[in-house]
Amino acid sequence: MTAPSPEITAFWRDFSDAQASLQAQPLRERVEAANALIERHLSGLALEMSGDDDDVVVDLIVTAHGLTENFPLLMQVVAAAPALQHYRVRAFRERTTQPDFPIGMEGFELATSEVLVALEQDGGQAALEIRFDRDIPGDYADHARNMAFIMLDHVLGEYDFAVKVGAVDFLDEPGDPQAQWIGLHQLPPVFDRYWIETLGRTSDFPGSEQDWAVMTLAFGGQGDQEGDGHDGAGVPEDIAIVSINRSANAVAMRADLTYALTLDLAMGNRDESAAVQALHDQAATLLELPQLGIMAYTMTRAGRRKAVYYVGDEQLAKQALAPLLLRDEAESLALSITYDPAWSGYFEFAAH
C-alpha cells in the first residue's frame, strides 16, 4: 500500500486528538464536529456515526455520498485509519438492516413499501424501473423521485447503488408485462439473486480454463463476433481485434477489483507478436494465481497490443509484475491504471 497523503495523515491526527472532546457530546453534535474536522483537510467525503449516545464504541462511516470519483480517496482514508478507542472505521454507507421504512420531505411522506421496483440488465449493470404504488400529488412528483433515490442508497448500500446499478427510470405505468415488480423494501435479496443468477456474478475466480471470445472492430463501427481464441499478428491498420475473457464476468465489479491496469506493447512481425502475447499471458498468471487480479480483455490495433487486467491493489499488482516488465520484449511498454469499479472498459465489449 502507498503511504497516505499529508492531508489524510493530518485528518487522522486531528481526529485522534479530538476523541475525548467528541465523546463528551451527544451523537448528533459529535457527527457535526467530526465533519468539521474532515472538511478542514479533505473535500468530497463526509462522516456518519451509527450507534447511541451512551455507546462506548460506535461505527464511524466514511461516505462519498455515492460519487464514485471520490471512492479511491475514501478507501485511502479508511486504509490509513489508526486504532481508535471509541470508533470502528467503516467504508461506505452500508445497507440498512430494516429496509421497510418511511421518510418525509417538506410535509410529504413516502414508505419504501410504496415504491415498486423491477430489474433489467443495463450493459454490465442492473437497471431499475421504478413506479409508485400510490397517488403522488403533482407538486410532490420531484420530491418523490428524490426520496426514492435516497431510499435506494439506504436499501442497497452506497457502493452497490453507485457501482452495480446503471439506469434508473421512473414509470407511470408498467411497461413490460413480464416484469416482476416488488416493493423496494423487498429489493436486497432479490437484487443479490439477480446479480448472481441472472448476471452470473458469483464473485468466484475462474480456473485456468477460461472462456475467450474474439470480435473485430472497424474504426467506423463494430464487426461481428468471430469465434474463440486470442488475437494474432497481421491486423490491418483500420481494424482492431478484441479478445474478451467471458469468464472474468464472474468477478466483475467486485469491490476488491476496481482498478483497470493496462499493459500496452508494440508488436511488429509475427515473432514479436508471439512474444508480446506470451508476456501478457504470463502477467495474467502472475496476477491470477494469488488472485490479485484477472485479465479481462486484449486489443490489437495499429501495431500495438494492450491487455487490460482488473486489480484491487495497484501497488501489489505492479510489484508482482515488476520482474516480468524488465524483459526486453517490454521495452515499448506503456503502463496505465484507471479507477473503473463498474468495469465499463470491459463491458464496452463484453455486453455485446
Secondary structure, DSSP 4 states (H G I P E B T S, - for coil): -PPPPHHHHHHHHHHHHTHHHHHTS-HHHHHHHHHHHHHHH-SS-EEEEES-TT-SSEEEEEE-TT-GGGHHHHHHHHHTPPP-SSEEEEESPPPPS----EEEETTEEEEGGGEEEEEEEETTEEEEEEEESS---GGGHHHHHHHHHHHHHHHH-HHIIIIIEEEEEE-SS-S-TT---EEGGGHHHHHHHIIIIIT----PPP-SS--EEEEEEETTEEEEEEESS---S---TTEEEEEEEGGGGGGTT-TT--EEEEEEEE--SHHHHHHHHHHHHHHHHHHHTTTSEEEEEEEEETTEEEEEEEES-HHHHHHHHTTGGGSGGGTT-EEEEEE-TT-HHHHHHHT-
